[in-house]
């Protein structure tokens, strides 16, 4: 059995228990922000996370000043957010899928790091920062192209070398004065990032895709999520109704610790790496 470097006996025992219940089963994975913190992207609720008040969809849609604040902050953080690289946790999940042990990954993250790590079946439950779309005509734009246009239309903007990146890749701007909000180049309509804002519903077809991935699996592994968002709890309950074992890996408590078959209190990069090495191949 591979051991966790520097891990305490309780954590090691939990890892061994998780390996036992996951072995021989095809696993669905649900990930949250805690999986990406080691890539330099902070989360909202993890231990030591700074207090942040996320913008709601109502604020974004109703106010020019809110949209101006969003696009300035998002642009200032875009280069650092886009440059974030998959960490050991992402790579461990990609390796497990490559070996045929995972049915796929459902993620609450919008950073695209699971795709970049090599996972082929990824359900991006809350969307992706890689795309922007027009709320009026539906035209879709690559975020890299939009970033270039923002700089062209706002040549005075200077992205600082060192920035305090927020959980969704934004930065708290000192000022938004004079910023030209980007609009659709087809119809001049309102542009919105292809992500689910706070207060916005996950598209029904996207949740059904995630649900189907869980229901066609034999175990559920939840990594780096405090499970405060209801979509995560709903997927966990789908697994429990099927009497599937549920393993939670998270540093600190979650909303569903009491409902897990095994809870591992530890960092996802280290623990997922150990699980990837310890889990045996599926028998044919």
Buried (B, 14 or more C-beta within 10 A) or exposed (E): EBEBEEBEEEBBEBBBBBBBBBBBBBBBBBBBBBBBBBBEBBBBBBEEBEEBEEBBBEBBBEEEEBBBBBBBBBBBBBEBBBEBEBBBBBBBBBBBBEEEBBBBBBBBBBBBBBBBBBBEBBBBBBBBBBBBBBEBEEBEBEBEEBBEBBBEEBEEBEBEEEBEBBBBBBBEBEEBEEBEBBBBBEEEBBBBBBBBBBEBEBEEEBBEBBBBBBBEBBBBBBBBBBBEBEBBBBBBBBBBEEEBBBBBBBBEBBBBBEBBBBBBBBBBBBBBBBBBEBBEEEEE
